Amino acid sequence: MGVGGERSTLPTPKCDPLPRRFLETQFPNTISQMIILYNTGMIELNIPGRSTIQIEHLVCDVNGTLAIDGQLHDGIKRSLSILRDRLRLHLLTADTHGQQEIIDQLLGIESVRVRKGNEAHQKESYVDNLGREGVVAVGQGANDALMLKAAEIGIGIFSAEGIATETLLASDIIMPDIFSALELFERPLRLVATLRK
């Protein structure tokens, strides 16, 4: 308590990213392969055999990926909230089960609705408009294949709905479930290990 019974508020310290030189000297075998810039809305990866990638946007399909039968997977809200200070989240949906308004409220994100018909091209155009570089796309349905192919990194996931063959073939990485896919951004060296050539 402060003077006169008032609550005193202390300023919250701001955490700046560590200087690259410090990281290079302390972690010489790691920093040359991967840099994470926290509190900057980006994850930067230096993947051997590929150029440096600065991931800014995470574009996810909703039903079949984040939800099943119109219901969010248990724990998905927490998994997405962890990534919000690192990436800009985008949800694309055809709202197959008519539950997207509820899902948006639960996640605190306004999704982008794709119109029925030509859904794959609409999702691809969305990624193109963000700019291929800096986009990771996650999905499993046939209408996600072009989106995954258009993104800098396309991640296909297995789900209770399965994964469409064309989406499997368009993916840079295949993950067993959405939680494993999202965990890649908490532990980006996994991306480096899988994508290095």
Phi, psi and omega in degrees: 000146178269193180295139177073019177081002179280148177287133175267140179245130178263143178295142178281126180295141178267130180264114177268151176300146179293143178299141182302319182301316178300313181298320180296323180283326182278329184226064188298329181274347182258313188295332179291341181260332187205136174232131173250124177257101181280156179059023177237001180071033183201150169238123181253129181236135171251104186257116179307132182088353176227167178284171174294135181244129175250104182274121179245328188239135172245114182252122183238138164291157182259288187284129186095337182251295179268341184221161174227131182054035178082003181244130178300143173296141176302130177091356184289326179300315179297315181299319179288323182295329178298328185272349188298332179276353182251329186223153171272124184265135178229129177248128178245134184208147169267359180053051183308320185259003177069022183250008189294327179299319178293316179300316178301317180295318180297322183269344183069032180229139174266114182282165177257123180273131172262143182283151177298136182092129178060034184297320182300318180288328176295318179293319177299316179298323179299314178296317178302319181292329175288332185102117185311313179295134177091003181247132168247131179243142181232131179190182181212342182276164179302327180282003176262348188302312182293326178296316180294321179292326182285333184285158174303315175228126177252126182243117175266142179235147171279142178216179178298338176275351184090193174222132181292142182303317181294329177287320175303314183287337180274351185278144170278328182222143173245130180241152184289338180195171183294325182293319176296322179295314181291329179294338176302329183275344171276333181230071188297342176298338175296321176297315180300313183298322183282322188267349182295149180243000000 
